[in-house]
Amino acid sequence: MSRKVRTLTSDYLYKLVKEEKEKYEKDVKAAAAATREVDADGFADTLEKEVDHLAVLKIKEAQAKIALKRIQEQKTAARRRIKKLKS
């Protein structure tokens, strides 16, 4: 599959940036239109739930990092054993 190679000129780069900016602005407007309003008393509960959810996610992330570290250590040990058996 051959791809067409384009030279990045200042005009072409300006055009790309302008197109991306327009896409971004459309997305922002669409998101703003889809957003619902919440009363102030309801917002406090929603915010509290989101903060709690974030705390839970941080804990899960820490557990996943620990598990990943164990897996990486096991892989390193296995590689060492393989290398030792080969020699």
C-alpha positions as CSV (number, residue, x, y, z in Angstrom):
1,M,0.0,0.0,0.0
2,S,1.6,3.2,-1.0
3,R,0.9,6.4,0.8
4,K,1.0,9.9,-0.7
5,V,3.8,11.9,0.9
6,R,3.0,15.5,1.5
7,T,5.5,18.3,2.3
8,L,4.6,20.2,5.4
9,T,4.5,23.8,4.3
10,S,3.4,26.6,6.5
11,D,0.2,26.9,4.5
12,Y,-0.6,23.2,4.7
13,L,0.1,23.1,8.4
14,Y,-2.1,26.2,9.0
15,K,-4.9,24.5,7.1
16,L,-4.5,21.3,9.2
17,V,-4.6,23.3,12.4
18,K,-7.6,25.2,11.3
19,E,-9.5,22.0,10.4
20,E,-8.7,20.4,13.8
21,K,-9.8,23.6,15.6
22,E,-13.1,23.5,13.8
23,K,-13.6,19.8,14.7
24,Y,-12.8,20.6,18.3
25,E,-15.2,23.5,18.4
26,K,-18.0,21.3,17.0
27,D,-17.3,18.7,19.6
28,V,-17.4,21.3,22.4
29,K,-20.6,22.7,21.2
30,A,-22.2,19.2,20.9
31,A,-21.0,18.4,24.4
32,A,-22.4,21.7,25.7
33,A,-25.8,20.9,24.1
34,A,-25.9,17.4,25.6
35,T,-25.1,18.7,29.1
36,R,-27.9,18.7,31.5
37,E,-28.3,21.2,34.3
38,V,-28.3,20.1,37.9
39,D,-29.6,21.9,40.9
40,A,-27.0,23.0,43.3
41,D,-28.1,20.6,46.0
42,G,-28.0,17.7,43.6
43,F,-24.6,18.8,42.3
44,A,-23.0,18.4,45.7
45,D,-24.1,14.7,45.9
46,T,-22.9,14.1,42.3
47,L,-19.6,15.7,43.0
48,E,-19.2,13.7,46.2
49,K,-19.9,10.5,44.3
50,E,-17.4,11.3,41.6
51,V,-14.7,12.1,44.2
52,D,-15.4,8.8,45.9
53,H,-15.3,7.0,42.6
54,L,-11.9,8.6,41.9
55,A,-10.6,7.4,45.2
56,V,-11.7,3.8,44.4
57,L,-10.0,4.0,41.0
58,K,-6.8,5.2,42.6
59,I,-6.8,2.2,44.9
60,K,-7.5,-0.2,42.0
61,E,-4.7,1.5,40.0
62,A,-2.2,1.0,42.9
63,Q,-3.2,-2.7,43.1
64,A,-2.8,-3.1,39.4
65,K,0.7,-1.5,39.5
66,I,1.7,-3.9,42.2
67,A,0.4,-6.9,40.2
68,L,2.2,-5.6,37.1
69,K,5.4,-5.3,39.0
70,R,5.1,-8.9,40.3
71,I,4.5,-10.1,36.7
72,Q,7.5,-8.2,35.4
73,E,9.7,-9.7,38.2
74,Q,8.5,-13.2,37.3
75,K,9.2,-12.5,33.6
76,T,12.7,-11.3,34.4
77,A,13.3,-14.4,36.6
78,A,12.0,-16.7,33.9
79,R,14.3,-15.1,31.3
80,R,17.3,-15.5,33.6
81,R,16.4,-19.2,34.1
82,I,16.1,-19.7,30.3
83,K,19.4,-17.9,29.7
84,K,21.0,-20.1,32.4
85,L,19.7,-23.3,30.9
86,K,20.8,-22.3,27.4
87,S,24.4,-21.8,28.5
